[in-house]
């Protein structure tokens, strides 16, 4: 029975008296100081940012890119149509040259000469889309995460080649969420595209009766109308995903109480050590201050709570200055040192309180106290003479 009592933290006794062994530390939730309940510190957020970990939604970027694509298509539809017609006319007009290319005549110069106008025309056609797409992507990313240049995410890591970690990423909760988002996106796009094309079904049947320009204009109108509807819905999905990413990032960056303490120790130093250092600095400062009390001309007292030692040296300082001050026990020590060294002690409650509260050690007294201090010093200097 005694053995069961001594080992209660490792097991419990059954009805027959045998001991079932187990260890309570296996039931601990977190080995780093408990659950992650504390918000992330600025240092952790800064370190995560340097590692490339930020709250960013790819869906929001894609939504704006899609909207810019169809907006550019609406603005540059005539430009795109003219360029496409130009390329078609060039290829159709030089069809004989294209069909004459065979093994005997095929070389890089001939192929380059034939395809160069088409490639240049095609690059000019897509240039506005790439330019506006790049600008919008850059601005949306800048608004989401701000401007920080770091190469740390590009550094090779051996953990990325670990197959176990790879399987964990494949079957993780984040992968499941991304799969659900992809299914929702595809479903929304297919549904909106179906509804939009269904509304223009009657117009599609007359395409063969239209001229080339009219057909391109009709198809362009249908595509742009469908694209704008998809973009608006996709933008709503992107905003919702951005809110989710912000919440997820904030939750992942949470810290345990122990992590906060450890970070504070690493950055600010151990509080106990800093406290001892401050205490030693205080002792040194008080010791130096007590050494200056014999040099003072007068000590103004409360009389029991405050004591302020003043000195006036017309050759070096324009006004009297405080050489020592203290409260309660330190005030008593200042008065004892003053008595031992023959320094005058004057009781003036309001003046002592004002000097203690408003003037630091080594600082000149303020002008509004000149009159009161001058009267005391005049009496003392006259007494000395």
matplotlib code that plots the C-alpha trace (Angstrom):
import matplotlib.pyplot as plt

x = [0.0, 2.9, 4.4, 1.1, 1.0, 4.6, 4.1, 0.6, 1.9, 3.0, -0.1, -3.0, -3.8, -6.4, -8.9, -6.4, -3.6, -1.5, 0.1, -0.7, 2.2, 1.8, 3.5, 1.5, 3.8, 2.5, -0.8, 0.7, -0.7, 2.3, 5.9, 6.8, 4.7, 1.1, -1.4, -0.8, -3.0, -0.8, -0.9, 2.4, 4.9, 6.3, 9.6, 8.0, 5.9, 9.1, 11.0, 8.1, 8.0, 11.7, 11.0, 8.3, 5.4, 2.7, -1.1, -1.6, -4.5, -3.7, -7.4, -7.6, -4.7, -6.3, -9.6, -8.1, -6.0, -9.1, -11.0, -8.2, -7.9, -11.5, -11.4, -8.4, -10.2, -13.2, -11.0, -8.6, -11.2, -10.9, -7.1, -7.1, -9.5, -7.5, -4.3, -5.9, -7.3, -3.9, -2.3, -4.9, -4.6, -0.8, -0.8, -3.6, -1.8, 1.5, 0.0, 1.9, 5.2, 4.3, 3.3, 6.5, 8.6, 10.0, 13.1, 15.2, 14.3, 13.8, 16.4, 16.3, 16.5, 13.5, 11.4, 12.4, 11.6, 8.1, 7.1, 8.8, 5.8, 3.4, 5.4, 5.8, 2.1, 1.2, 3.6, 2.1, -1.4, -0.7, 1.6, -1.2, -2.6, 0.8, 1.6, -1.7, -1.7, 1.8, 0.9, -2.3, -0.7, 2.2, -0.2, -2.6, 0.4, 1.8, -1.5, -1.8, 1.7, 3.6, 7.1, 9.8, 12.7, 14.1, 15.9, 15.4, 12.5, 14.7, 17.4, 17.5, 16.3, 16.9, 13.5, 11.8, 13.3, 12.0, 9.3, 7.6, 7.2, 5.9, 3.2, 2.2, 1.8, -0.2, -2.7, -2.8, -5.7, -4.5, -4.4, -8.0, -9.1, -7.3, -9.1, -12.5, -11.7, -10.8, -14.0, -16.0, -14.2, -14.6, -18.3, -19.0, -17.1, -18.9, -22.3, -21.9, -20.4, -23.4, -25.9, -24.2, -23.8, -27.4, -28.6, -26.7, -27.6, -29.9, -27.1, -24.6, -26.8, -26.5, -22.7, -22.5, -24.7, -22.4, -19.3, -15.9, -15.9, -19.5, -18.7, -15.6, -17.5, -20.3, -18.0, -16.0, -19.1, -20.2, -16.8, -16.4, -19.9, -19.3, -15.8, -17.0, -19.7, -17.1, -14.7, -17.2, -18.1, -14.4, -13.6, -16.0, -14.4, -10.9, -12.0, -13.4, -10.2, -8.1, -10.1, -9.6, -5.8, -5.5, -7.3, -5.3, -2.0, -2.9, -3.8, -0.6, 1.5, 0.1, 2.7, 2.7, 3.4, 6.7, 7.7, 6.9, 9.0, 11.9, 11.7, 11.7, 14.8, 16.6, 15.9, 15.7, 17.7, 16.6, 14.4, 16.0, 19.5, 18.4, 16.8, 20.0, 21.9, 19.5, 19.8, 23.6, 23.5, 21.1, 23.5, 26.5, 24.5, 23.4, 27.0, 28.3, 25.5, 26.2, 29.9, 28.7, 26.6, 29.6, 30.1, 26.6, 25.8, 22.4, 20.0, 16.3, 14.1, 10.4, 11.5, 10.8, 10.1, 12.3, 15.8, 17.4, 21.1, 21.9, 25.2, 25.9, 29.1, 28.9, 32.2, 31.0, 27.2, 24.7, 22.3, 22.2, 22.0, 21.0, 23.8, 21.7, 18.1, 16.2, 13.0, 12.4, 15.4, 17.7, 16.5, 17.6, 21.0, 21.5, 20.6, 23.0, 25.8, 25.0, 25.2, 28.5, 30.1, 28.6, 26.2, 23.2, 19.8, 16.8, 13.2, 11.0, 8.2, 6.8, 10.3, 11.7, 8.7, 9.0, 12.8, 12.4, 9.6, 10.9, 14.7, 17.0, 20.4, 23.0, 20.4, 20.0, 16.9, 14.2, 14.0, 10.7, 12.6, 15.4, 13.9, 13.1, 16.5, 18.4, 16.9, 18.0, 21.5, 21.9, 21.2, 23.6, 26.4, 25.9, 26.1, 29.3, 30.9]
y = [0.0, 2.3, 1.6, 2.5, 5.8, 6.7, 6.0, 7.5, 10.0, 7.0, 4.7, 3.6, 0.6, -1.9, -3.8, -6.7, -4.4, -4.6, -1.4, -0.3, 1.9, 5.0, 8.4, 11.6, 13.6, 11.7, 13.5, 17.0, 19.1, 21.2, 20.6, 24.3, 25.8, 24.9, 25.9, 28.7, 31.3, 34.5, 36.7, 36.8, 39.4, 41.9, 40.1, 36.8, 38.5, 40.2, 36.9, 35.2, 38.0, 37.5, 33.8, 34.6, 33.7, 36.3, 36.4, 36.5, 35.3, 34.0, 34.0, 37.8, 38.3, 36.0, 37.7, 41.2, 39.7, 38.2, 41.4, 43.4, 40.9, 41.4, 45.1, 45.4, 43.1, 45.5, 48.6, 47.1, 44.9, 46.9, 46.8, 43.1, 42.5, 44.5, 42.7, 39.3, 40.1, 41.4, 38.2, 36.1, 38.2, 37.8, 34.1, 33.6, 35.9, 34.1, 30.6, 29.6, 30.4, 28.5, 25.4, 25.7, 25.0, 21.5, 19.7, 21.1, 24.7, 24.7, 26.6, 29.0, 32.1, 31.2, 30.2, 33.4, 35.6, 34.0, 34.0, 37.3, 39.5, 37.2, 37.0, 40.8, 41.4, 38.8, 40.4, 43.8, 42.4, 40.8, 43.6, 45.7, 42.6, 41.7, 45.3, 46.0, 42.5, 42.9, 46.4, 45.2, 42.0, 44.1, 46.6, 44.0, 42.1, 45.3, 46.2, 42.7, 42.2, 45.5, 45.9, 43.6, 42.2, 38.8, 35.9, 33.5, 31.6, 30.9, 29.2, 25.4, 23.4, 19.6, 19.3, 20.0, 16.7, 14.7, 12.3, 12.0, 15.8, 15.8, 13.2, 15.2, 18.3, 16.4, 15.0, 18.0, 20.2, 23.0, 20.7, 19.7, 23.4, 24.2, 21.3, 22.5, 26.0, 24.7, 22.7, 25.7, 28.0, 25.6, 25.1, 28.8, 29.5, 26.7, 27.7, 31.4, 30.6, 28.3, 30.9, 33.7, 31.6, 30.4, 34.0, 34.6, 31.2, 32.7, 35.1, 32.3, 30.6, 33.6, 33.8, 32.2, 34.9, 37.7, 39.3, 38.6, 41.9, 41.5, 37.9, 38.9, 41.8, 39.5, 36.8, 39.4, 40.9, 37.5, 36.6, 40.0, 39.9, 36.3, 37.2, 40.2, 38.2, 35.5, 38.2, 39.8, 36.5, 35.5, 38.8, 37.9, 34.5, 36.2, 38.7, 35.8, 33.8, 36.8, 37.1, 33.4, 33.6, 36.5, 34.5, 31.4, 33.3, 35.0, 31.6, 29.9, 32.7, 32.4, 31.7, 29.9, 31.8, 30.0, 31.1, 34.7, 34.5, 32.9, 35.5, 38.3, 36.8, 36.5, 40.0, 42.0, 39.8, 37.8, 40.1, 38.8, 39.6, 43.0, 43.7, 42.9, 45.1, 48.0, 47.4, 47.6, 50.7, 52.3, 51.4, 52.9, 56.0, 56.4, 55.9, 58.5, 60.8, 60.4, 61.2, 64.6, 65.5, 67.0, 69.4, 70.8, 74.3, 73.4, 70.5, 71.3, 68.9, 68.0, 67.3, 63.6, 62.3, 64.3, 65.8, 67.7, 68.8, 72.0, 73.6, 77.0, 77.7, 81.1, 80.4, 77.2, 77.1, 79.9, 78.6, 76.4, 72.7, 69.4, 67.2, 64.6, 63.9, 61.1, 59.9, 58.3, 56.2, 57.8, 61.2, 60.3, 59.2, 62.5, 64.4, 62.3, 62.9, 66.7, 66.8, 64.9, 67.3, 70.6, 71.2, 73.4, 71.7, 73.9, 72.8, 74.0, 71.5, 73.0, 73.8, 70.3, 68.7, 70.8, 70.2, 66.5, 66.1, 68.4, 68.5, 65.6, 65.0, 67.2, 69.5, 73.3, 74.4, 76.0, 79.9, 79.9, 78.6, 81.1, 83.5, 80.9, 79.2, 82.5, 83.7, 80.5, 80.6, 84.3, 83.5, 80.6, 82.5, 85.4, 83.1, 81.6, 85.1]
z = [0.0, 0.8, -2.6, -4.3, -2.4, -3.3, -7.0, -7.3, -10.0, -12.2, -11.8, -9.7, -7.7, -8.9, -6.8, -6.4, -5.3, -8.4, -9.8, -13.3, -14.5, -16.6, -16.9, -16.6, -18.8, -21.8, -21.3, -21.4, -24.2, -25.0, -24.1, -24.5, -21.7, -22.4, -25.1, -27.5, -26.1, -26.3, -29.4, -31.4, -30.4, -32.9, -33.0, -34.0, -36.6, -38.0, -38.0, -39.8, -42.3, -43.0, -43.5, -46.1, -43.8, -44.3, -44.5, -48.2, -50.4, -53.9, -54.7, -54.2, -56.6, -59.1, -58.8, -59.6, -62.4, -63.9, -63.6, -65.2, -68.0, -69.0, -68.4, -70.8, -73.3, -73.2, -73.7, -76.3, -78.1, -81.3, -81.1, -80.5, -83.3, -85.8, -84.9, -85.1, -88.5, -89.6, -88.5, -90.3, -93.5, -93.4, -92.9, -95.5, -98.0, -97.5, -97.4, -100.5, -98.8, -95.7, -97.8, -99.8, -96.7, -96.9, -95.9, -98.8, -98.2, -94.4, -92.4, -89.5, -91.6, -93.8, -90.8, -88.9, -91.9, -92.2, -88.5, -87.4, -88.3, -86.7, -83.5, -83.3, -83.9, -81.3, -78.7, -79.4, -78.9, -75.5, -74.2, -72.6, -70.8, -69.4, -68.4, -66.5, -65.1, -63.6, -62.2, -60.5, -59.1, -57.6, -56.1, -54.6, -53.1, -51.7, -50.1, -48.6, -47.1, -47.6, -49.0, -47.7, -49.7, -48.4, -50.0, -47.1, -48.6, -51.7, -49.7, -50.1, -47.2, -46.8, -45.0, -48.3, -49.7, -46.8, -48.2, -44.8, -44.6, -48.2, -47.4, -44.3, -46.5, -49.1, -46.5, -44.2, -43.3, -45.5, -48.5, -47.8, -47.5, -50.8, -52.5, -51.2, -52.4, -55.9, -56.1, -55.1, -57.6, -60.5, -59.6, -59.5, -62.7, -64.6, -63.3, -64.2, -67.6, -68.3, -67.3, -69.2, -72.4, -72.1, -72.1, -75.4, -77.0, -79.7, -80.8, -81.2, -83.8, -86.2, -86.2, -89.7, -91.1, -89.8, -91.2, -89.7, -87.8, -86.5, -85.4, -83.5, -81.9, -80.8, -79.4, -77.7, -76.0, -74.8, -73.4, -71.7, -70.2, -68.9, -67.7, -65.7, -63.9, -63.0, -61.8, -59.5, -57.9, -57.8, -56.1, -53.3, -52.9, -52.8, -50.1, -48.0, -48.5, -47.5, -44.2, -43.7, -44.4, -41.9, -39.2, -39.9, -39.9, -36.6, -35.1, -36.3, -34.9, -31.4, -28.7, -25.4, -22.2, -21.9, -25.5, -24.6, -21.5, -23.4, -26.1, -23.6, -21.9, -25.2, -26.3, -23.1, -20.8, -17.7, -15.6, -12.4, -13.7, -14.9, -11.6, -9.8, -12.2, -11.6, -7.8, -8.1, -10.2, -7.6, -4.9, -6.8, -7.5, -3.9, -2.7, -5.1, -4.1, -0.3, -1.0, -2.4, 0.6, 2.6, -0.4, -0.2, 1.3, 2.7, 3.1, 2.7, 4.6, 4.9, 7.8, 8.1, 4.5, 2.1, 2.1, -0.8, -0.6, -2.6, -3.6, -5.2, -7.0, -8.8, -10.7, -12.3, -12.3, -13.0, -10.3, -7.3, -8.1, -6.4, -5.3, -3.4, -2.6, -0.9, 0.7, 4.1, 5.0, 2.4, 3.6, 7.1, 5.9, 4.0, 7.2, 9.2, 6.7, 6.7, 10.6, 10.6, 8.1, 9.4, 6.6, 7.5, 7.6, 7.0, 7.3, 4.5, 3.7, 0.4, -1.0, -0.1, -1.8, -4.9, -5.2, -4.7, -7.2, -10.0, -9.9, -10.7, -9.0, -10.8, -12.3, -11.6, -9.8, -11.9, -12.0, -10.1, -7.0, -7.2, -4.7, -2.0, -2.3, -2.5, 0.8, 2.5, 1.1, 2.0, 5.6, 5.6, 3.9, 6.3, 9.2, 7.9, 7.6]

ax = plt.figure().add_subplot(projection="3d")
ax.plot(x, y, z, "-o")
ax.set_aspect("equal")
plt.show()
